Amino acid sequence: MARPLIGRTVRRIRQERSITQQALAARLGISASYLNLIEHDQRAVTANILIKLADYLQVDLAALSGQSERHAETQLREVFADPLLGVEAVPDEEIAGLAGTAPAAARAILALYRAWRVAREESGGLALPSGRRILLPTEEVRDFFNERGNFFQPLEVAADGLSAELAARPSETNHAIAERLRRHHGLSITVGPLDGALRRYEADSHRLTLSEALPRESRGFHLAFQLALLEAREAVEQVIEIAAPTSTEAASLMRIGLLNYVAAAVLMPYGAFRTAAAALRHDVEALAARFGVSYEQACQRLSSLQRPGERGIPFFFLRTDPAGNVTKRFSAAGFPFARFGGSCPRWVVHAALGTPGSTRVQIAQLPDGATFLCFARAVIGVGARWGEPPPVRIIAMGCDVSHAADIVYADGLDPEKAAVGIGLSCRLCDRPDCRSRAFPPLEHRLALDPTLAGASPFRFEKR
C-alpha cells in the first residue's frame, strides 16, 4: 500500500504560520535537515512526530493527512486530461506540487474550469436561465459536507442533549420522541395517506402527518427530524452562518442536510453508536437492528464518527442510483471520487446492483497503490403505487485496508491476494489490459492495429 505523503502539507502549513524550518525542527526535537527531508516526502513521519506537529501547528491530525490535497490532485488530473483544453499532459509530480504548495491556485483553476464547462454547455445550445451560478447548489452542499468529513461538533452537542433527555423516560426511542413532540410542542401526530409526500408539518395547526407508506424505521427518522427542526434549529443556523452558502437554494439544501444530521445523531447517539459499532465489528445490519434505523441511516452515521479524541474508523460513504448518478458522498477515508466523470466499472458499487439486498465486498486498489476495503448493497424502496418502478439506491462504504481486521466484511479475505485494481474512471486510468474499459485514457495516444486484438478494446501508448 502506498505510504501517505504529507510533507507538502506540513511545509504549506508551516509557511502559512510563518515558521522557519529551524524553529519547527527545534520544537520537534529533530534536525532542520531531517525536517527538510520530511517536507520533501523523502522520510516517513513517525507517530510521535505527527502528534508533535499537530500540537505545535495547532491543527487536527486529519489536516496533516493530506486528504484535501489528494482530492485537489484528483480533480486537477481530470481537468488537465480534458482533450478540449488542448494542453500537453501535465506530469503527476507537477499536479501534486500545485495541490500541495499552492492550494488557492488549485482551487482557482478548478473554479475556472467549472466556469468554462458552463460556458461551453451554454454555447452548445444548453443555455440555462439567467442568474445560474457556476457551482450548482447541490454541488456546493455536497462539497460542504465532504470537506468537513461529515462531522459537526455543535450538532453532536445538541443531539447529545436531546438524547439524554429522551433516555430519561423509560420508553422506546420513537415513542419517546413522539411523546416529547406532543408534550413540549403540542403536536398532533397522525399516520395516513399523503398523496406522494412523506411528511407534512403544519405549523399553524401544530399538526404532523407521516405517510402510511413509510416503514417503521423511516417514521422514526422523520419524527427525529421534526424534533431537530423544533429544538436544534439554532445550532444548525450557526453552522450555516459560518459556512456562508452562496445562494438561498444552497442554504436551504444545507439546512435540510444538517437537520438530517441531527436526527441521525439523536437516534444513534455518538458514544453509544461508536461503542456498538466496534463491538459488532461494523456489521451494518446488526447496527441498524440495534438502533431501529435503516441500513442507509446506519451507514451514514458510521461515516460521521470523527469526533476528535473519539474517532471511529474513517469511512467514505457513497449513494448512487442505477444510472450511476451520485446523490451523496462523504470521504472521511480519503477516497478520491472523480468529480467530472463516471467511476470505474470494476468497482464493487456497480456489481451490487445485480444482487439487491445482499452485501458485496471488494478489496479495491487504486493505481497509486492506495487500497480500500469496500462494501456495497443495492437497497430497493417502495413504489408509490402499483406499476411504478420502486426506487433503487446503491449504498457503498469503504475504508483504508489497514482497518480490515476490525470489520466483519473482511473475514476470510486476504487483502494482498484479493485486491482488485480499479481506477478513478476510464478516461483517467492507464491500466493497459482492462477488459472493462469503456473509453481510452485521455493522456495517451491510441495505438490501433487491425492485425492484433487485445484484451482491452483500446490499445494505447504510454507517454
C-alpha positions in Angstrom: 0.0 0.0 0.0 1.3 3.4 -0.8 2.7 5.5 2.1 0.7 8.7 2.7 2.9 11.6 1.6 2.2 14.5 4.0 5.5 16.5 3.6 3.9 19.1 1.2 1.1 19.6 3.7 3.5 20.1 6.6 5.5 22.6 4.5 2.4 24.6 3.4 1.0 24.9 7.0 4.4 25.8 8.3 4.8 28.6 5.7 1.3 29.8 6.4 2.2 30.2 10.1 5.5 32.0 9.1 7.5 29.4 11.0 11.1 28.7 9.9 12.3 25.1 9.3 14.9 25.6 12.1 12.2 26.7 14.6 9.8 23.9 13.8 12.6 21.3 13.9 13.7 22.5 17.3 10.2 22.1 18.6 10.0 18.6 17.2 13.4 17.6 18.5 14.9 16.8 15.1 17.4 18.5 12.9 16.4 21.0 10.2 17.9 18.8 7.5 15.7 15.9 8.7 12.6 18.1 8.6 13.6 19.2 5.1 13.6 15.6 4.0 10.1 15.1 5.6 8.8 18.1 3.8 10.0 16.7 0.5 8.5 13.3 1.3 11.8 11.6 1.5 11.4 10.5 5.1 8.4 8.9 6.8 6.8 10.7 9.7 6.6 8.7 13.0 3.5 8.8 15.2 5.4 10.7 17.8 6.5 13.4 15.3 3.0 13.6 13.9 1.4 14.2 17.3 4.0 16.9 18.0 3.3 18.5 14.6 -0.4 18.7 15.2 0.1 20.1 18.7 2.6 22.8 17.7 0.9 23.8 14.4 -2.5 23.8 16.2 -4.2 21.6 13.6 -6.2 18.4 13.8 -4.3 15.2 12.8 -6.7 14.9 9.9 -5.4 18.2 8.5 -1.9 16.7 8.3 -3.2 13.6 6.4 -3.0 15.4 3.0 -6.6 14.3 2.3 -7.7 17.7 0.9 -4.6 17.8 -1.3 -5.3 14.4 -2.7 -8.9 15.5 -3.5 -7.5 18.5 -5.3 -5.0 16.3 -7.2 -7.8 14.1 -8.4 -9.9 17.0 -9.7 -6.8 18.7 -11.3 -5.9 15.5 -13.0 -9.4 15.3 -14.5 -9.2 18.9 -15.6 -5.8 18.7 -17.3 -6.8 15.4 -19.0 -9.7 17.1 -20.8 -8.7 17.0 -24.5 -10.7 20.1 -25.4 -8.2 22.2 -23.3 -5.6 21.4 -25.9 -2.7 21.1 -23.4 0.1 18.6 -23.2 -0.1 16.0 -20.5 0.8 17.6 -17.1 3.1 15.3 -15.1 1.6 13.9 -11.8 4.5 15.5 -9.9 3.6 19.0 -11.1 -0.1 18.4 -10.2 0.9 17.1 -6.8 3.1 20.1 -6.3 0.4 22.6 -7.3 -2.2 21.0 -5.0 0.3 20.8 -2.1 2.1 24.1 -2.2 -0.5 26.4 -3.9 -3.9 25.2 -2.8 -5.5 28.6 -3.5 -4.2 28.5 -7.1 -5.5 24.9 -7.5 -9.0 26.0 -6.3 -8.9 28.9 -8.8 -8.1 26.6 -11.6 -10.9 24.3 -10.7 -13.3 27.2 -10.5 -12.2 28.5 -13.9 -12.7 25.0 -15.4 -16.2 24.8 -14.0 -17.0 28.2 -15.5 -15.5 27.1 -18.8 -17.7 24.0 -18.8 -20.8 26.0 -18.1 -19.9 28.5 -20.9 -19.3 25.5 -23.3 -22.6 24.0 -22.5 -24.5 27.3 -23.0 -22.8 27.9 -26.3 -23.8 24.5 -27.4 -27.5 25.3 -27.1 -27.9 24.2 -23.5 -28.3 27.8 -22.2 -29.9 27.9 -18.7 -32.0 30.7 -17.1 -30.1 33.9 -16.4 -28.5 34.1 -13.0 -27.5 30.5 -12.8 -24.4 30.0 -10.6 -21.3 28.3 -11.9 -21.4 26.0 -8.9 -24.7 24.3 -8.6 -26.4 24.4 -5.1 -26.3 20.6 -5.0 -22.5 20.5 -5.7 -21.8 23.3 -3.2 -23.6 21.5 -0.4 -22.1 18.2 -1.4 -18.6 19.8 -1.1 -19.6 21.4 2.2 -20.3 18.1 3.9 -17.4 16.3 2.2 -14.8 18.9 3.1 -15.9 18.7 6.8 -15.6 14.9 6.9 -19.4 14.8 7.5 -18.8 15.7 11.2 -20.3 18.8 13.1 -19.4 19.0 16.7 -22.0 21.7 17.6 -24.7 19.5 16.2 -23.4 16.5 18.1 -23.6 18.5 21.3 -27.2 19.5 20.6 -28.1 15.9 19.7 -26.4 14.5 22.9 -28.5 16.8 25.0 -31.8 15.7 23.3 -30.8 12.0 23.5 -30.1 12.3 27.2 -33.5 13.9 27.9 -35.2 11.2 25.8 -33.3 8.4 27.6 -34.6 9.7 30.9 -38.0 8.4 30.0 -38.2 4.6 30.1 -39.8 4.1 26.7 -38.8 3.0 23.1 -36.9 5.9 21.3 -39.6 6.5 18.6 -42.3 6.6 21.2 -40.2 8.9 23.4 -39.7 11.3 20.6 -43.4 11.3 19.7 -44.3 12.0 23.3 -41.8 14.9 23.5 -43.3 16.4 20.4 -46.8 16.1 21.9 -45.9 17.3 25.4 -43.4 20.1 24.7 -44.7 21.4 21.4 -48.4 20.4 21.4 -48.1 18.5 18.1 -50.9 16.2 16.9 -49.2 13.3 15.1 -51.1 11.1 12.7 -50.2 8.5 10.1 -52.1 8.4 6.8 -52.1 8.9 3.0 -50.2 12.0 1.9 -50.5 12.0 -1.9 -46.9 11.3 -2.7 -45.4 13.3 0.3 -43.7 11.5 3.1 -44.0 14.1 5.9 -46.1 17.3 6.2 -45.8 19.7 9.1 -48.4 22.4 9.5 -47.0 24.9 12.0 -50.3 26.9 12.4 -52.3 23.9 13.4 -49.5 22.1 15.2 -50.1 19.0 13.1 -47.6 16.5 11.9 -48.6 13.9 9.3 -46.5 10.9 8.3 -47.1 8.9 5.2 -48.5 5.4 5.8 -46.2 4.2 3.1 -43.1 4.8 5.3 -41.6 1.8 7.0 -41.3 1.9 10.8 -37.6 3.0 10.9 -38.3 5.8 8.4 -41.2 7.1 10.5 -38.8 7.2 13.5 -36.3 9.2 11.4 -39.0 11.7 10.4 -40.1 12.2 14.0 -36.4 12.8 14.9 -36.1 15.3 12.0 -39.2 17.2 13.3 -37.7 17.3 16.8 -34.4 18.7 15.3 -36.4 21.3 13.4 -38.1 22.5 16.6 -35.2 22.1 19.1 -31.9 22.2 17.3 -32.6 25.0 14.8 -30.3 27.5 16.5 -27.3 25.2 16.4 -28.0 24.4 12.7 -28.3 28.1 11.8 -25.0 28.8 13.5 -23.2 26.2 11.3 -24.9 27.6 8.2 -23.9 31.2 9.1 -20.2 30.1 9.4 -20.4 28.2 6.1 -21.8 31.3 4.3 -23.6 29.5 1.4 -23.6 31.4 -1.9 -27.3 31.2 -2.6 -30.7 30.7 -0.8 -31.0 27.4 -2.6 -27.7 26.1 -1.2 -28.6 27.4 2.2 -31.9 25.5 2.1 -30.3 22.3 1.0 -27.6 22.7 3.7 -30.3 23.3 6.3 -32.1 20.1 5.4 -28.9 18.1 5.4 -27.9 19.4 8.8 -31.3 18.7 10.3 -31.0 15.2 8.9 -27.6 15.0 10.6 -29.1 16.0 14.0 -32.0 13.5 13.5 -29.5 10.7 12.9 -27.4 11.7 15.9 -30.5 11.7 18.2 -31.4 8.2 17.0 -27.8 7.0 17.1 -26.1 8.9 20.0 -22.4 9.3 19.2 -20.9 7.4 22.2 -23.4 4.5 22.2 -23.2 4.1 18.4 -19.4 4.2 18.3 -19.2 1.6 21.1 -21.7 -0.7 19.4 -20.0 -0.3 16.0 -16.7 -1.5 17.5 -18.4 -4.4 19.4 -20.3 -5.6 16.3 -17.3 -5.1 14.1 -19.2 -2.6 11.9 -21.9 -5.1 10.9 -24.3 -2.5 9.4 -27.3 -4.8 9.5 -26.8 -5.6 13.2 -26.3 -1.8 14.0 -29.5 -0.9 12.1 -31.4 -3.5 14.1 -30.0 -2.4 17.4 -30.8 1.3 16.9 -34.0 0.8 15.0 -32.8 2.6 11.8 -32.5 1.7 8.1 -29.4 0.2 6.5 -28.6 3.6 4.8 -29.1 5.6 8.0 -26.7 3.3 9.9 -24.1 3.6 7.0 -24.3 7.4 7.1 -23.9 7.5 10.8 -20.8 5.3 10.6 -19.3 7.9 8.2 -19.7 10.7 10.7 -17.8 9.2 13.7 -14.9 11.7 13.5 -15.1 13.4 16.9 -11.5 14.4 18.0 -10.3 12.1 20.6 -13.1 9.6 20.0 -12.8 8.8 16.3 -14.3 5.8 14.8 -12.9 4.2 11.6 -12.8 6.8 8.8 -15.2 5.6 6.2 -16.2 7.0 2.9 -19.9 6.9 2.0 -21.4 6.9 -1.4 -25.0 6.7 -2.6 -25.8 6.3 -6.3 -28.8 5.4 -8.5 -28.8 2.6 -11.1 -27.8 5.2 -13.8 -24.6 6.0 -11.8 -25.7 9.4 -10.6 -24.1 10.2 -7.3 -26.6 11.6 -4.9 -24.5 11.7 -1.7 -20.8 11.3 -1.0 -18.6 11.8 2.1 -15.0 10.8 2.1 -13.5 10.8 5.6 -11.4 7.9 4.4 -9.8 10.0 1.7 -11.2 8.0 -1.2 -10.7 10.2 -4.3 -14.1 10.4 -6.0 -14.0 11.5 -9.6 -16.0 14.7 -10.0 -16.4 15.3 -13.7 -16.9 11.8 -15.0 -18.2 8.2 -14.2 -16.5 5.8 -11.9 -14.6 2.5 -12.6 -16.9 -0.3 -13.9 -14.7 -2.8 -12.0 -15.7 -1.2 -8.7 -18.0 -3.2 -6.4 -20.5 -0.4 -6.4 -21.8 -1.4 -9.8 -21.8 -5.2 -9.1 -24.1 -4.6 -6.1 -27.0 -3.7 -8.4 -27.1 -7.4 -9.6 -27.7 -8.8 -6.1 -30.1 -6.4 -4.3 -30.5 -6.9 -0.6 -27.1 -8.6 -0.2 -23.7 -7.0 0.6 -20.9 -7.2 -1.9 -17.3 -6.9 -0.7 -14.1 -5.9 -2.5 -10.5 -5.1 -1.8 -10.0 -2.2 -4.3 -6.6 -0.9 -5.2 -6.1 2.4 -7.0 -3.2 3.0 -9.4 -1.2 4.8 -6.8 -1.3 1.7 -4.6 -3.9 3.1 -2.1 -6.0 0.1 -1.1 -9.5 0.2 0.4 -11.9 -2.4 1.8 -15.2 -1.6 0.1 -18.7 -3.0 0.6 -21.9 -2.1 -1.2 -25.6 -3.0 -1.2 -28.5 -2.2 -3.5 -31.5 -1.1 -1.4 -34.9 -1.3 -3.0 -37.6 1.1 -1.8 -41.4 1.0 -2.1 -43.1 2.3 -5.2 -45.7 4.9 -4.8 -48.3 2.8 -6.5 -48.7 -0.4 -8.5 -46.9 -0.3 -11.8 -44.5 2.4 -10.8 -40.8 1.1 -10.6 -39.6 1.2 -7.0 -36.7 3.5 -6.2 -33.3 1.7 -6.1 -30.2 3.1 -4.4 -26.7 1.6 -4.2 -25.1 2.3 -0.8 -21.4 1.9 -0.7 -18.8 2.4 2.1 -15.1 1.8 2.4 -12.0 2.5 4.5 -8.3 2.0 4.2 -7.5 -1.7 4.2 -5.4 -1.3 7.3 -8.7 -1.4 9.3 -9.8 -4.7 7.8 -9.4 -6.7 11.0 -12.0 -4.5 12.7 -14.7 -5.0 10.0 -16.8 -8.2 9.7 -16.9 -7.9 5.9 -13.2 -8.6 5.6 -13.4 -12.0 7.3 -12.0 -14.7 5.0 -10.3 -12.2 2.6 -6.6 -11.9 2.0 -6.1 -8.2 1.3 -3.0 -8.9 -0.8 -4.3 -11.8 -2.9 -7.9 -10.5 -3.2 -7.1 -6.9 -4.3 -8.8 -5.8 -7.5 -7.2 -3.0 -9.5 -9.6 -0.1 -10.2 -9.2 3.4 -11.5 -11.0 6.7 -10.8 -12.6 6.5 -14.2 -11.7 5.0 -17.6 -10.6 8.4 -19.0 -8.1 8.8 -16.1 -6.9 5.2 -15.8 -3.9 4.0 -17.7 -4.2 0.2 -16.9 -3.3 -1.3 -20.2 -5.2 -4.6 -20.3 -8.5 -3.8 -18.7 -11.3 -5.8 -20.2 -13.9 -3.5 -18.7 -12.6 -0.3 -20.2 -15.3 1.9 -21.8 -13.1 4.7 -23.0 -9.4 5.2 -23.9 -7.4 7.2 -21.4 -7.2 10.9 -22.3 -3.5 11.3 -21.6 -2.2 8.6 -24.0 -2.2 8.1 -27.8 -4.2 5.3 -29.2 -2.2 2.5 -30.9 -4.7 0.7 -33.1 -3.6 -2.3 -35.2 -6.1 -4.2 -37.2 -3.8 -7.3 -37.2 -3.8 -7.5 -33.4 -6.7 -7.9 -30.9 -6.1 -7.5 -27.3 -8.0 -7.9 -24.0 -8.8 -4.2 -24.0 -10.8 -2.7 -26.8 -8.4 0.3 -26.7 -4.7 -0.2 -27.0 -2.6 2.8 -26.3 1.0 4.1 -26.0 2.0 5.5 -22.6 3.7 8.8 -23.0 
